[in-house]
């Protein structure tokens, strides 16, 4: 499983530790990934995702995972999130059809 945020795609970055004598050694800057359970109102259960705190804040700002996915273009989403968007949109269509009938 890659160290990558499911929402933003932020991953590991590389750089140097630089000493006072200007010696450079390789290092990795790890992204702050958190396993978050995000409640989907349309699906009726929570979805576990590996997200950065910025990704969690983005979901909260947009009014939940359902609103974020339905309002975002597929080209800006990771493949995992596109699959989740398809599940959410089909469940919403079923729910709307059931409510209309």
C-alpha positions as CSV (number, residue, x, y, z in Angstrom):
1,X,0.0,0.0,0.0
2,X,1.6,3.3,-1.1
3,X,2.2,6.1,1.3
4,X,-0.2,8.4,-0.6
5,X,-3.2,10.4,0.5
6,X,-6.3,9.0,-1.2
7,X,-7.8,12.5,-1.6
8,X,-5.0,14.9,-2.5
9,X,-2.4,12.4,-3.8
10,X,0.3,13.9,-1.5
11,X,3.1,11.3,-1.0
12,X,6.7,11.0,0.2
13,X,9.1,13.7,-0.8
14,X,12.9,13.5,-0.9
15,X,15.6,15.9,0.2
16,X,18.8,16.3,2.2
17,X,19.7,16.6,5.8
18,X,22.2,19.5,5.8
19,X,24.8,19.6,8.6
20,X,26.5,22.7,9.8
21,X,29.5,21.7,7.7
22,X,27.2,21.6,4.7
23,X,27.4,17.8,4.4
24,X,24.3,16.5,2.7
25,X,22.8,13.1,3.4
26,X,19.6,11.8,1.8
27,X,16.3,11.8,3.8
28,X,12.6,11.3,3.2
29,X,9.8,13.7,4.2
30,X,6.9,11.5,5.1
31,X,3.3,12.7,4.6
32,X,1.2,12.8,7.8
33,X,-1.3,10.0,6.8
34,X,-4.1,9.2,9.2
35,X,-6.6,6.4,8.8
36,X,-10.0,8.1,8.9
37,X,-13.5,6.7,8.9
38,X,-15.6,9.1,6.9
39,X,-19.4,8.6,7.1
40,X,-21.2,8.5,3.8
41,X,-24.8,9.4,4.2
42,X,-25.8,8.0,0.8
43,X,-24.1,4.6,1.3
44,X,-25.3,4.4,4.9
45,X,-22.0,3.3,6.4
46,X,-18.5,4.7,7.0
47,X,-15.6,4.4,4.6
48,X,-12.0,4.0,5.8
49,X,-9.5,6.1,4.0
50,X,-5.8,7.0,4.4
51,X,-5.9,10.8,4.4
52,X,-3.7,13.8,5.3
53,X,-5.1,16.3,7.8
54,X,-5.6,18.7,4.9
55,X,-7.7,16.1,3.1
56,X,-9.9,15.6,6.2
57,X,-10.3,19.3,6.4
58,X,-11.3,19.5,2.7
59,X,-14.0,16.9,3.2
60,X,-15.3,18.7,6.3
61,X,-15.3,22.0,4.4
62,X,-17.3,20.6,1.5
63,X,-20.0,19.1,3.7
64,X,-19.0,15.4,3.8
65,X,-17.4,12.8,1.5
66,X,-20.6,12.5,-0.7
67,X,-20.8,16.2,-1.5
68,X,-17.0,16.4,-2.1
69,X,-17.0,13.5,-4.5
70,X,-20.1,14.5,-6.4
71,X,-18.8,18.1,-6.8
72,X,-15.3,17.1,-8.0
73,X,-14.3,16.3,-11.6
74,X,-13.0,12.7,-12.1
75,X,-9.7,13.9,-13.6
76,X,-8.8,15.4,-10.2
77,X,-9.6,12.2,-8.2
78,X,-7.4,9.2,-7.6
79,X,-8.6,5.9,-9.1
80,X,-9.7,4.7,-5.6
81,X,-11.8,7.9,-5.2
82,X,-13.3,7.6,-8.7
83,X,-14.5,4.0,-7.8
84,X,-16.0,5.4,-4.5
85,X,-17.7,8.2,-6.5
86,X,-19.3,5.7,-8.8
87,X,-20.7,3.8,-5.8
88,X,-22.0,7.0,-4.2
89,X,-23.6,8.3,-7.4
90,X,-25.3,4.9,-8.1
91,X,-26.6,4.7,-4.5
92,X,-27.9,8.2,-4.7
93,X,-29.7,7.5,-8.0
94,X,-31.4,4.5,-6.4
95,X,-32.3,6.5,-3.3
96,X,-33.8,9.3,-5.4
97,X,-35.7,6.9,-7.6
98,X,-37.1,5.2,-4.5
99,X,-38.1,8.5,-3.0
100,X,-39.8,9.6,-6.3
101,X,-41.9,6.5,-6.5
